[in-house]
Amino acid sequence: MEKLFYLLAVSLLFLTISCAEQPSVETAETWGPREYRTQYQDIRVTKIAGGLERPWAVAFLPDGRFLVTERPGSLVIVDNGEITPVSGTPSVKAVNQGGMMEVVTHPDYEENGWIYLTYSRENEEGDTAVAVVRGRLNGTEFTDLEEIFVQNQFSSPGRHYGSKIAFDNEGVMYVSIGDRGANPPRAQDNSDHAGTLLRMYDDGSIPADNPFVNDPDVADEIFSFGHRNIQGLIINQENNEIWATEHGPRGGDELNFVEEGLNYGWPDASLGMSYGDETRFHDGTVARSIEGMVDPVYEFLPTLAPAGLALVTSDRFPRWQGNLLAGGLQPERIRRLLIMDGEVIHDEELLTFEIGRIRDVREGPDGNIYVVTDENPGGLYVIEPAD
């Protein structure tokens, strides 16, 4: 009898372990909604859609549908939780961090219909560069495709593409390009687009008032440089102030206030350290601050692995108005930042380990906050005030 009880107990233990190792995939219907208490604003989080493959960014259509990019190479429409692929998008080189990335609509989308995508474009040698295209949505087809920008140096695929897009209140477009990883000093070479924030018109042409447009040694599109990998970018539509979050090395993730013509230090000045020996980057000694290079407004500690950045302007969140919401990948959370006189005076962590790796954070036209998670399967979520 004791042997029988022992066998039953062992069988029950293995059954429990087996079930624990194979969690069920939660759909939008089974996930929520769920409510969370925060310091100033109780929130309700609802899963709009699941089953997305490594989603990277979300944009909003006037009829309430969503556009979502999937890093392996797709653009999809999300409508009432249903996911429909869009044909006609460019072919991507999806390696490691590369693939289909940003999606934004033009500020005058209802008049011109332009949708902008960034992706890792491959050349004949198998190297990649960040490219920007625009097109229009005709049913489920991406039409009128125009390639309006390609990074001026291709390099080994896989790392640090940047690829965030934001428009200012005059319709001028800003595009972040990462340092591409293998050779960080590229971010200090102003003939190279790597490690920069670029400024151009909506058709890819170059404004005559760009800060380096008359300098033959600097690429005309460059607005600022010395960036490692900006993957959160927002422009305040009231005053055109530019805020960016970017990945540092081991530690050193930054919030930057970006101004034209300035050098943000990478890789000569950094709050982080080398992944290898924690002291040096390649053949140069790292300083935390160097004269003539701009220090970050804020250092995220512990690491945030920043991705996605939203500015709260909505009356839906009256106690969050003016705050930044910075998404984080590796630590799976959003950081709510209150800024006064150019300094972060309050930092609250939201949704820690609740929905996964935060890839994008956007304020929607309805005033709610939308999030996509960098998972496979990943999801699209909405954050609303709790009743």
C-alpha positions as CSV (number, residue, x, y, z in Angstrom):
1,M,0.0,0.0,0.0
2,E,2.8,2.4,0.9
3,K,4.4,1.7,-2.5
4,L,1.1,2.4,-4.2
5,F,0.8,5.8,-2.4
6,Y,4.4,6.5,-3.3
7,L,3.8,5.9,-7.0
8,L,0.7,8.0,-7.0
9,A,2.5,10.9,-5.3
10,V,5.4,10.7,-7.8
11,S,2.9,10.6,-10.7
12,L,1.1,13.6,-9.4
13,L,4.4,15.5,-9.0
14,F,5.4,14.8,-12.6
15,L,2.0,15.8,-13.8
16,T,2.2,19.1,-11.9
17,I,5.7,19.9,-13.3
18,S,4.6,19.0,-16.8
19,C,1.6,21.4,-16.6
20,A,3.8,24.1,-15.2
21,E,6.3,23.8,-18.0
22,Q,3.6,24.3,-20.7
23,P,1.6,27.5,-19.9
24,S,-1.4,28.1,-22.0
25,V,-1.3,31.0,-24.5
26,E,-3.7,33.7,-23.3
27,T,-5.9,35.3,-25.8
28,A,-7.4,38.8,-25.6
29,E,-10.5,37.3,-24.2
30,T,-8.9,35.2,-21.5
31,W,-6.2,37.7,-20.4
32,G,-8.2,40.5,-18.8
33,P,-9.0,43.3,-18.3
34,R,-6.9,43.8,-15.2
35,E,-6.7,46.8,-12.8
36,Y,-3.6,48.2,-11.1
37,R,-3.1,50.8,-8.5
38,T,-0.3,53.4,-9.2
39,Q,0.8,56.3,-7.1
40,Y,-1.4,58.9,-8.8
41,Q,-3.7,57.1,-11.3
42,D,-5.4,53.7,-11.0
43,I,-5.4,52.1,-14.4
44,R,-7.1,49.3,-16.3
45,V,-5.1,47.3,-18.8
46,T,-6.9,45.4,-21.6
47,K,-5.4,43.1,-24.2
48,I,-6.7,44.1,-27.6
49,A,-4.9,41.4,-29.6
50,G,-2.5,38.5,-29.1
51,G,-0.7,36.2,-31.5
52,L,1.6,38.9,-32.9
53,E,5.0,37.9,-34.0
54,R,7.6,40.1,-32.3
55,P,5.6,43.3,-32.7
56,W,7.8,46.5,-32.9
57,A,5.5,49.5,-33.2
58,V,1.9,50.5,-33.3
59,A,0.2,53.4,-35.3
60,F,-3.4,54.5,-35.4
61,L,-5.9,54.8,-38.3
62,P,-8.7,57.3,-38.1
63,D,-11.4,54.6,-38.2
64,G,-10.1,53.0,-35.0
65,R,-8.0,50.3,-36.5
66,F,-4.4,49.8,-35.7
67,L,-1.3,49.2,-37.8
68,V,1.4,47.0,-36.2
69,T,4.8,46.1,-37.5
70,E,6.2,42.6,-36.8
71,R,10.0,42.5,-36.8
72,P,10.3,39.3,-39.0
73,G,9.0,41.4,-41.8
74,S,5.3,42.1,-41.7
75,L,2.8,45.0,-41.4
76,V,-0.6,44.0,-40.1
77,I,-3.9,45.6,-39.4
78,V,-5.6,44.9,-36.1
79,D,-9.4,45.3,-36.2
80,N,-11.5,44.2,-33.2
81,G,-8.7,41.8,-32.2
82,E,-8.5,40.3,-35.7
83,I,-5.1,40.4,-37.4
84,T,-4.8,40.9,-41.2
85,P,-1.5,41.0,-43.0
86,V,-0.8,43.9,-45.4
87,S,0.8,43.0,-48.8
88,G,3.2,45.1,-50.8
89,T,5.6,46.1,-48.0
90,P,9.3,46.0,-48.7
91,S,11.4,42.9,-48.2
92,V,13.5,43.1,-45.0
93,K,16.7,41.5,-43.8
94,A,15.5,40.2,-40.4
95,V,18.5,39.3,-38.4
96,N,18.7,39.7,-34.6
97,Q,17.5,43.3,-33.9
98,G,16.9,44.0,-37.6
99,G,13.7,43.6,-39.6
100,M,10.5,45.6,-40.0
101,M,10.5,48.2,-37.3
102,E,8.8,51.6,-37.1
103,V,5.3,52.5,-38.4
104,V,3.8,56.0,-38.2
105,T,1.1,57.9,-40.1
106,H,1.7,61.4,-41.5
107,P,0.4,64.2,-39.3
108,D,-2.0,65.0,-42.3
109,Y,-2.9,61.4,-42.9
110,E,-6.5,62.1,-43.5
111,E,-5.6,64.4,-46.4
112,N,-2.6,62.5,-47.9
113,G,-2.8,58.9,-46.6
114,W,1.0,58.5,-46.1
115,I,2.2,55.8,-43.9
116,Y,5.9,55.6,-43.0
117,L,7.9,52.4,-42.3
118,T,11.5,51.8,-41.3
119,Y,13.3,48.5,-41.9
120,S,16.7,46.9,-42.3
121,R,17.5,46.9,-46.0
122,E,20.0,44.4,-47.5
123,N,22.5,45.1,-50.2
124,E,24.2,42.6,-52.5
125,E,26.9,41.8,-50.0
126,G,24.4,40.8,-47.3
127,D,25.0,44.0,-45.2
128,T,22.2,46.2,-44.0
129,A,21.2,49.8,-43.5
130,V,18.2,51.6,-42.1
131,A,15.8,52.6,-44.8
132,V,12.6,54.6,-44.7
133,V,9.7,54.1,-47.1
134,R,6.3,55.6,-47.3
135,G,3.1,54.3,-49.0
136,R,-0.6,54.3,-48.8
137,L,-3.1,51.7,-47.6
138,N,-5.5,50.4,-50.2
139,G,-7.6,47.8,-48.5
140,T,-5.0,45.3,-47.3
141,E,-2.3,46.4,-49.8
142,F,0.6,48.9,-49.3
143,T,0.6,50.9,-52.5
144,D,2.4,54.0,-53.9
145,L,5.6,52.9,-52.2
146,E,8.4,55.4,-52.2
147,E,11.9,54.8,-50.7
148,I,12.7,58.3,-49.3
149,F,15.9,57.5,-47.3
150,V,18.6,54.9,-47.0
151,Q,21.4,55.1,-44.4
152,N,24.6,56.1,-46.2
153,Q,26.8,53.2,-45.0
154,F,25.8,49.5,-45.0
155,S,27.3,47.2,-42.4
156,S,27.0,43.8,-40.9
157,P,23.4,43.0,-40.0
158,G,21.9,42.5,-36.6
159,R,22.4,45.4,-34.2
160,H,21.5,48.9,-33.2
161,Y,19.2,50.2,-35.9
162,G,17.5,53.0,-33.9
163,S,14.6,53.5,-36.4
164,K,12.2,55.7,-34.4
165,I,10.3,58.4,-36.3
166,A,8.6,61.5,-35.0
167,F,7.1,64.6,-36.7
168,D,7.3,68.1,-35.2
169,N,4.3,70.5,-35.3
170,E,5.5,71.8,-38.7
171,G,5.4,68.4,-40.3
172,V,9.2,68.0,-40.4
173,M,10.3,64.4,-39.8
174,Y,13.0,63.1,-37.4
175,V,14.6,59.6,-37.7
176,S,16.9,57.9,-35.3
177,I,19.8,55.8,-36.6
178,G,21.7,53.5,-34.2
179,D,25.5,53.2,-34.2
180,R,25.1,49.7,-35.7
181,G,27.0,48.1,-32.9
182,A,30.2,46.7,-34.3
183,N,32.1,50.0,-34.6
184,P,30.8,52.6,-32.0
185,P,33.2,55.4,-33.1
186,R,31.0,55.8,-36.2
187,A,28.7,57.9,-33.9
188,Q,31.5,60.5,-33.8
189,D,32.1,60.5,-37.6
190,N,29.7,63.1,-39.0
191,S,30.1,61.9,-42.5
192,D,28.2,58.7,-41.4
193,H,24.5,58.5,-40.5
194,A,25.2,55.9,-37.7
195,G,24.6,57.1,-34.2
196,T,22.5,60.2,-35.1
197,L,19.1,61.8,-35.1
198,L,18.3,62.9,-38.6
199,R,16.0,65.7,-39.8
200,M,14.2,65.8,-43.1
201,Y,11.0,66.8,-44.8
202,D,8.3,64.2,-45.2
203,D,9.5,63.3,-48.7
204,G,13.1,62.8,-47.6
205,S,14.4,66.1,-48.8
206,I,16.7,68.1,-46.6
207,P,15.7,71.4,-44.9
208,A,17.9,74.3,-45.7
209,D,18.1,75.2,-42.0
210,N,19.5,71.9,-40.8
211,P,22.5,72.6,-38.5
212,F,25.2,71.1,-40.7
213,V,23.8,71.6,-44.2
214,N,26.6,74.0,-45.3
215,D,29.4,71.8,-43.8
216,P,30.9,69.6,-46.6
217,D,32.3,67.1,-44.0
218,V,28.9,66.4,-42.3
219,A,26.0,64.5,-43.8
220,D,23.3,67.1,-44.4
221,E,20.5,65.1,-42.7
222,I,22.2,65.1,-39.3
223,F,20.4,67.0,-36.6
224,S,22.4,65.7,-33.6
225,F,25.0,63.0,-33.2
226,G,26.9,60.9,-30.6
227,H,23.9,58.6,-30.0
228,R,24.2,54.9,-29.3
229,N,20.7,53.6,-30.1
230,I,17.7,55.8,-29.8
231,Q,14.6,53.6,-29.5
232,G,12.3,56.0,-27.8
233,L,11.5,59.4,-29.4
234,I,8.8,61.9,-28.8
235,I,8.3,65.6,-29.9
236,N,6.2,67.9,-27.8
237,Q,3.7,69.3,-30.3
238,E,3.3,72.5,-28.2
239,N,6.9,73.6,-28.3
240,N,8.8,71.1,-30.5
241,E,11.0,69.9,-27.6
242,I,12.6,66.6,-28.4
243,W,13.0,63.8,-25.9
244,A,14.7,60.5,-26.6
245,T,15.6,57.4,-24.7
246,E,18.5,55.3,-25.8
247,H,20.3,52.2,-24.9
248,G,23.6,52.4,-23.1
249,P,26.1,49.6,-22.7
250,R,26.3,47.8,-19.4
251,G,24.3,50.3,-17.5
252,G,24.1,53.8,-19.0
253,D,20.6,53.8,-20.5
254,E,19.8,57.5,-21.0
255,L,17.0,60.0,-21.3
256,N,18.2,62.9,-23.4
257,F,16.8,66.3,-24.3
258,V,17.9,66.6,-27.9
259,E,18.9,70.0,-29.4
260,E,20.2,70.7,-32.9
261,G,23.8,70.4,-33.7
262,L,24.9,68.9,-30.4
263,N,27.1,65.9,-29.6
264,Y,25.6,63.5,-27.1
265,G,28.9,61.8,-26.4
266,W,28.8,58.2,-27.5
267,P,31.2,56.3,-27.3
268,D,33.6,58.7,-25.7
269,A,31.4,59.8,-22.9
270,S,29.0,57.3,-21.3
271,L,27.4,56.4,-18.0
272,G,27.7,52.7,-18.8
273,M,30.7,50.4,-19.1
274,S,32.0,47.8,-21.5
275,Y,30.3,44.5,-21.6
276,G,33.7,42.9,-21.6
277,D,35.8,44.4,-18.8
278,E,33.5,47.1,-17.4
279,T,36.1,49.8,-17.9
280,R,36.9,50.4,-21.6
281,F,35.2,50.7,-25.0
282,H,37.5,49.2,-27.6
283,D,40.7,51.3,-27.7
284,G,39.4,54.3,-25.8
285,T,39.0,55.1,-22.1
286,V,35.4,56.0,-21.2
287,A,34.6,59.2,-19.4
288,R,31.3,59.9,-17.8
289,S,31.3,63.5,-18.9
290,I,33.4,65.4,-21.5
291,E,33.4,69.1,-22.2
292,G,31.6,69.9,-25.4
293,M,29.4,66.8,-25.2
294,V,25.9,66.8,-23.7
295,D,25.3,64.8,-20.5
296,P,22.0,62.9,-20.3
297,V,19.1,64.4,-18.4
298,Y,18.6,61.1,-16.6
299,E,20.3,57.7,-16.1
300,F,18.0,54.7,-15.8
301,L,19.1,52.5,-12.9
302,P,18.8,49.6,-12.9
303,T,18.9,49.1,-16.7
304,L,15.8,49.8,-18.7
305,A,16.7,48.7,-22.2
306,P,14.5,51.5,-23.4
307,A,12.0,51.1,-26.2
308,G,9.0,53.3,-26.9
309,L,8.4,56.7,-25.4
310,A,5.1,58.6,-24.9
311,L,4.3,62.1,-23.7
312,V,1.0,62.2,-21.8
313,T,-1.1,65.1,-23.0
314,S,-4.6,63.6,-22.5
315,D,-7.3,64.7,-20.1
316,R,-7.9,61.0,-19.6
317,F,-4.9,61.0,-17.2
318,P,-5.0,64.4,-15.5
319,R,-2.4,63.5,-12.9
320,W,0.0,62.2,-15.5
321,Q,-0.2,65.1,-17.9
322,G,3.2,66.3,-19.0
323,N,4.8,63.0,-17.9
324,L,6.9,60.8,-20.0
325,L,6.2,57.1,-20.2
326,A,9.4,55.1,-21.1
327,G,9.0,51.5,-22.1
328,G,11.6,48.9,-21.1
329,L,12.5,45.6,-22.7
330,Q,14.7,43.5,-20.4
331,P,13.1,44.6,-17.1
332,E,9.5,44.4,-18.5
333,R,8.1,47.7,-17.2
334,I,7.2,51.3,-18.0
335,R,8.9,54.1,-16.2
336,R,6.7,57.2,-15.6
337,L,8.9,60.3,-15.4
338,L,7.9,63.7,-14.0
339,I,10.1,66.4,-15.3
340,M,10.4,69.9,-13.9
341,D,12.9,72.6,-15.1
342,G,14.7,70.0,-17.2
343,E,15.2,67.5,-14.4
344,V,13.5,64.2,-13.6
345,I,12.1,64.7,-10.1
346,H,9.9,61.6,-9.9
347,D,10.3,58.1,-11.4
348,E,7.6,55.4,-10.9
349,E,7.6,51.9,-12.3
350,L,4.4,50.6,-13.9
351,L,3.3,47.1,-14.9
352,T,6.5,45.5,-13.7
353,F,6.6,41.9,-15.1
354,E,2.9,42.1,-15.8
355,I,2.6,42.0,-19.6
356,G,6.1,41.3,-20.9
357,R,8.9,43.2,-22.7
358,I,7.6,46.7,-23.5
359,R,8.6,47.5,-27.1
360,D,6.4,50.5,-27.9
361,V,4.4,53.0,-25.9
362,R,2.1,55.5,-27.7
363,E,-0.7,57.9,-26.7
364,G,-3.6,57.2,-29.0
365,P,-6.0,59.8,-30.5
366,D,-8.6,58.7,-27.9
367,G,-6.2,59.8,-25.1
368,N,-5.5,56.2,-23.9
369,I,-2.0,54.7,-23.8
370,Y,-1.2,51.8,-26.2
371,V,1.6,49.3,-25.7
372,V,3.0,46.4,-27.8
373,T,5.2,43.7,-26.2
374,D,8.2,42.2,-27.8
375,E,7.3,38.6,-27.5
376,N,6.4,35.7,-29.8
377,P,3.5,35.7,-29.4
378,G,3.3,39.4,-28.5
379,G,0.3,41.5,-27.8
380,L,-1.3,44.9,-28.2
381,Y,-2.7,46.4,-25.0
382,V,-4.6,49.6,-24.0
383,I,-4.1,51.4,-20.7
384,E,-7.1,53.3,-19.5
385,P,-8.1,55.0,-16.3
386,A,-9.8,52.6,-13.9
387,D,-13.4,53.4,-13.1
